[in-house]
Structures are given as structure tokens and as C-alpha cells.
């Protein structure tokens, strides 16, 4: 009799578990969830109405800054290729990478950021500096290079 009970008991447990899970699945399938609509079809929007309503916005502070930049003849543009917390690390970066470029690299301490910046000498126009930046970005050590505006007083 014990053998018969041992065989029937696992079968009953498996059967009862199978029924419970299918019932739960059926309940979940019958529930309606809120639909989430992500994309809009904007191909039918009349953009001429939107164009008429758009007005360029420029606040006074932006105007002051743009005029100040235009009038400031002391501005120069450089390319920063690295920034380090210590001068030793900046010097080490230069010693490891100066041979990879013909542009001279120098260390400049940036007081506001408290960092030692590795830069090339400044250029008078942003376009020149941007061209140099684009050339430098082709080399892995300088992939994060960016143009920086400096006041060359």
C-alpha cells in the first residue's frame, strides 16, 4: 500500500500544480492592459502653420555675449588633447605622445578647473583650430580632442 501511495502522491502534486499555472496564465491573458502609444504619424501635419508661428528667440544675455565675443580681439583658439590632475601626469602624456604628432604639445594650468591641460599653441581663428582638432582626432591618444576658446591677453 505504501508503494501505491508513493506513486499516486507525486502524480497528484504534479497534476495540481499544472492546473494552477494554466489557470493563472488564462487570467493574465484575459486582463486588458493599457496600450502605450509611442509614435505619431507626423506626415500629415501642415508645417506652414508651424513655420509662421515660430519666432527666433534671443534673450538680452545671449546678445551681450555674442557682441562681447565679436568685439574681443584677444580671443584665440587652441585644441585641448588632455587634462590631468597633476603636472607629472600631463608631462608623462606629452612624453608618450609628442612623437605621434608634429604639433607642439604644452601643459597649461587651468585655475578654474584646477587641472593641467595639454594643448597645442593657440590659433587666431576657430576654423584653423577646428582643422587641427579634426586631424588630431584620427590618432587614438587624441580621440577626445576639442577646440577651446582662450583669452590671450
RANORJO-V174220 format. One record per pair of residues at least 4 apart in sequence whose ideal C-beta (glycine too) atoms are under 7 Angstrom apart, sorted by sequence separation. I is the first residue (numbers start at 1). J is the second residue. If there is no record, write none. Layout:
# RANORJO-V174220
I|J ; I|J
This chain:
# RANORJO-V174220
1|5 ; 2|6 ; 3|7 ; 4|8 ; 5|9 ; 7|11 ; 8|12 ; 9|13 ; 10|14 ; 11|15 ; 12|16 ; 13|17 ; 14|18 ; 15|19 ; 16|20 ; 17|21 ; 18|22 ; 19|23 ; 20|24 ; 21|25 ; 22|26 ; 23|27 ; 24|28 ; 25|29 ; 26|30 ; 27|31 ; 47|51 ; 48|52 ; 49|53 ; 50|54 ; 58|62 ; 60|64 ; 61|65 ; 62|66 ; 63|67 ; 64|68 ; 65|69 ; 66|70 ; 67|71 ; 68|72 ; 85|89 ; 87|91 ; 88|92 ; 89|93 ; 90|94 ; 91|95 ; 92|96 ; 93|97 ; 94|98 ; 126|130 ; 127|131 ; 128|132 ; 129|133 ; 130|134 ; 131|135 ; 132|136 ; 133|137 ; 58|63 ; 84|89 ; 110|115 ; 123|128 ; 137|142 ; 69|75 ; 84|90 ; 123|129 ; 136|142 ; 137|143 ; 98|105 ; 109|116 ; 110|117 ; 82|90 ; 137|145 ; 84|93 ; 107|116 ; 108|117 ; 136|145 ; 82|93 ; 94|105 ; 107|118 ; 108|119 ; 120|132 ; 133|145 ; 94|107 ; 105|118 ; 106|119 ; 133|146 ; 133|147 ; 105|120 ; 106|121 ; 91|107 ; 104|120 ; 90|107 ; 103|120 ; 104|121 ; 130|147 ; 129|147 ; 87|107 ; 126|147 ; 81|105 ; 94|118 ; 93|118 ; 90|116 ; 90|118 ; 122|150 ; 87|116 ; 103|132 ; 85|115 ; 86|116 ; 122|152 ; 84|115 ; 83|115 ; 84|116 ; 83|116 ; 83|117 ; 101|136 ; 82|118 ; 80|117 ; 81|118 ; 80|118 ; 101|139 ; 80|119 ; 100|139 ; 79|119 ; 78|119 ; 79|120 ; 100|141 ; 78|120 ; 78|121 ; 78|122 ; 97|141 ; 77|122 ; 76|122 ; 77|123 ; 76|123 ; 76|124 ; 77|125 ; 77|126 ; 79|129 ; 78|129 ; 77|129 ; 79|132 ; 79|133 ; 81|136 ; 79|136 ; 81|142 ; 81|145 ; 80|145 ; 79|145 ; 80|146 ; 79|147 ; 80|148 ; 77|147 ; 78|148 ; 77|149 ; 78|150 ; 75|149 ; 76|150 ; 75|151 ; 76|152 ; 74|151 ; 74|152 ; 74|153
